[in-house]
Amino acid sequence: MKNTVIKYGLYALLSGFILFGLPFLFGMGVDFDYGELIGYTSMILSLLFVYFGIKHYRDKVNEGNVSLGKAIKIGMLIALFSAVGVALFDYIYTTQINPDFANEYLDYSIKKMETTLSPEELKIKSAELKQQMEDYGSPTFMAIMMFASVVILGFVISLISGLILQRKN
């Protein structure tokens, strides 16, 4: 199991890092409206290695058998690698590549709210958003949130993969 987790985990880590960072590495200034979609898509793509890792373990290592519990364990360990890759790129991006990301996103969000809120509501909501960014907008916290997001998605994908791939004697 260890070799399977390491092999597919490293694939997941590299793909998470590269796919999550691809738009930024090639200078494709991603619009915030599409950034979230691109981010979640890259997370899910890197988590495909969960399925392939469980399948490899079942078929090549464990003689065609894997329980749901073992599949979830393998899947979550692989997902942790992916989460590290995504969080690492997020941290590098928000500290080195674009340290003004939090402020840019705040400005974007306020401008977007201007089109839908009354002046009174805008004042209240923008003050709340500014406070949230002060409280939670640090690069470390944002990287931790990316890590947690991938782990949650990884659990869902591990569960689904385990249900599909489980086989017992």
C-alpha positions as CSV (number, residue, x, y, z in Angstrom):
1,M,0.0,0.0,0.0
2,K,2.8,2.4,0.9
3,N,4.4,2.3,-2.6
4,T,1.0,2.8,-4.3
5,V,0.2,5.8,-2.1
6,I,3.7,7.4,-2.6
7,K,3.6,6.8,-6.4
8,Y,0.1,8.1,-7.0
9,G,0.4,10.7,-4.3
10,L,3.4,12.2,-6.0
11,Y,1.5,12.3,-9.3
12,A,-1.4,14.0,-7.5
13,L,1.0,16.5,-5.8
14,L,2.7,17.5,-9.0
15,S,-0.5,17.7,-11.0
16,G,-2.2,19.7,-8.2
17,F,0.7,22.2,-8.1
18,I,1.0,22.5,-11.9
19,L,-2.7,22.5,-12.9
20,F,-3.6,24.9,-10.1
21,G,-0.7,27.2,-11.1
22,L,-0.9,26.8,-14.9
23,P,-3.0,29.9,-15.6
24,F,-0.6,32.0,-13.5
25,L,2.6,30.4,-14.7
26,F,1.8,31.2,-18.3
27,G,0.7,34.8,-17.5
28,M,-2.9,34.2,-18.3
29,G,-4.4,36.8,-16.1
30,V,-7.4,34.8,-14.9
31,D,-10.6,36.7,-14.4
32,F,-11.9,36.2,-10.9
33,D,-15.2,35.0,-12.3
34,Y,-13.4,32.1,-13.9
35,G,-10.7,31.7,-11.4
36,E,-12.8,29.7,-8.9
37,L,-14.0,27.4,-11.7
38,I,-10.4,26.8,-12.9
39,G,-9.3,26.2,-9.3
40,Y,-11.9,23.6,-8.5
41,T,-11.4,21.9,-11.9
42,S,-7.6,21.6,-11.3
43,M,-8.3,20.2,-7.8
44,I,-10.6,17.6,-9.2
45,L,-8.2,16.7,-12.0
46,S,-5.4,16.2,-9.6
47,L,-7.6,14.1,-7.4
48,L,-8.3,11.6,-10.3
49,F,-5.1,9.9,-9.1
50,V,-7.1,8.8,-6.1
51,Y,-9.2,6.6,-8.3
52,F,-6.3,5.3,-10.2
53,G,-4.3,4.7,-7.1
54,I,-7.1,2.7,-5.5
55,K,-7.6,0.7,-8.7
56,H,-3.9,0.0,-9.0
57,Y,-3.8,-1.2,-5.4
58,R,-6.8,-3.5,-5.9
59,D,-5.7,-4.9,-9.3
60,K,-1.9,-5.1,-9.0
61,V,-1.1,-5.3,-5.3
62,N,-4.0,-6.9,-3.5
63,E,-5.1,-9.7,-6.0
64,G,-8.3,-7.9,-7.2
65,N,-9.7,-7.1,-3.7
66,V,-10.1,-3.9,-1.8
67,S,-12.6,-3.0,1.0
68,L,-14.3,0.3,1.1
69,G,-12.4,1.2,4.3
70,K,-9.0,0.4,2.7
71,A,-10.0,2.3,-0.5
72,I,-10.9,5.4,1.5
73,K,-7.7,5.2,3.5
74,I,-5.6,4.9,0.3
75,G,-7.6,7.7,-1.4
76,M,-7.3,10.1,1.5
77,L,-3.5,9.5,1.7
78,I,-3.2,10.3,-2.0
79,A,-5.5,13.3,-1.6
80,L,-3.2,14.7,1.1
81,F,-0.4,14.8,-1.5
82,S,-2.7,16.7,-3.9
83,A,-3.7,19.1,-1.1
84,V,-0.1,19.9,-0.4
85,G,0.6,20.6,-4.0
86,V,-2.4,23.0,-4.3
87,A,-1.7,24.7,-1.0
88,L,2.0,25.1,-1.8
89,F,1.3,26.8,-5.1
90,D,-1.4,29.0,-3.4
91,Y,1.1,30.1,-0.8
92,I,3.9,30.8,-3.3
93,Y,1.4,32.7,-5.5
94,T,0.1,34.9,-2.7
95,T,3.5,35.6,-1.2
96,Q,5.9,35.8,-4.2
97,I,4.1,36.0,-7.5
98,N,1.1,38.3,-6.6
99,P,1.4,39.5,-3.0
100,D,-1.5,42.0,-3.7
101,F,-3.9,39.2,-4.5
102,A,-6.1,39.7,-1.4
103,N,-6.4,43.4,-2.1
104,E,-7.2,42.8,-5.8
105,Y,-9.9,40.3,-4.9
106,L,-11.3,42.7,-2.3
107,D,-11.5,45.5,-4.9
108,Y,-13.1,43.2,-7.4
109,S,-15.7,42.0,-4.9
110,I,-16.6,45.5,-3.9
111,K,-17.0,46.6,-7.5
112,K,-19.2,43.6,-8.2
113,M,-21.4,44.5,-5.1
114,E,-21.8,48.1,-6.4
115,T,-23.9,46.8,-9.2
116,T,-26.4,44.9,-7.0
117,L,-26.6,46.7,-3.7
118,S,-28.0,50.0,-2.5
119,P,-25.5,52.5,-1.2
120,E,-26.4,51.7,2.4
121,E,-26.1,47.9,1.9
122,L,-22.8,48.4,0.0
123,K,-21.4,50.3,2.9
124,I,-22.3,47.6,5.4
125,K,-21.3,44.6,3.1
126,S,-18.0,46.2,2.0
127,A,-17.1,46.9,5.7
128,E,-17.8,43.3,6.5
129,L,-15.8,42.1,3.6
130,K,-12.8,44.3,4.5
131,Q,-12.9,43.0,8.0
132,Q,-13.0,39.4,6.8
133,M,-10.0,40.0,4.5
134,E,-8.1,41.5,7.4
135,D,-8.9,38.5,9.6
136,Y,-8.6,35.8,7.0
137,G,-6.7,37.2,4.0
138,S,-3.2,36.2,5.0
139,P,-1.3,33.9,2.6
140,T,-0.9,31.2,5.2
141,F,-4.6,31.1,6.0
142,M,-5.6,31.1,2.3
143,A,-3.2,28.2,1.7
144,I,-4.7,26.3,4.7
145,M,-8.2,26.9,3.2
146,M,-7.0,25.5,-0.2
147,F,-5.5,22.5,1.6
148,A,-8.8,21.9,3.5
149,S,-10.8,22.3,0.3
150,V,-8.8,19.6,-1.5
151,V,-9.0,17.3,1.5
152,I,-12.8,17.6,1.5
153,L,-13.0,17.0,-2.2
154,G,-10.5,14.1,-1.8
155,F,-12.8,12.5,0.8
156,V,-15.8,12.7,-1.6
157,I,-13.7,11.3,-4.5
158,S,-12.2,8.6,-2.2
159,L,-15.7,7.5,-1.1
160,I,-17.1,7.4,-4.6
161,S,-14.0,5.6,-5.9
162,G,-14.2,3.1,-3.0
163,L,-17.8,2.4,-3.7
164,I,-17.1,1.8,-7.4
165,L,-13.9,-0.3,-6.9
166,Q,-14.6,-2.3,-3.7
167,R,-14.3,-6.0,-4.1
168,K,-14.2,-8.7,-1.5
169,N,-13.7,-12.4,-1.6
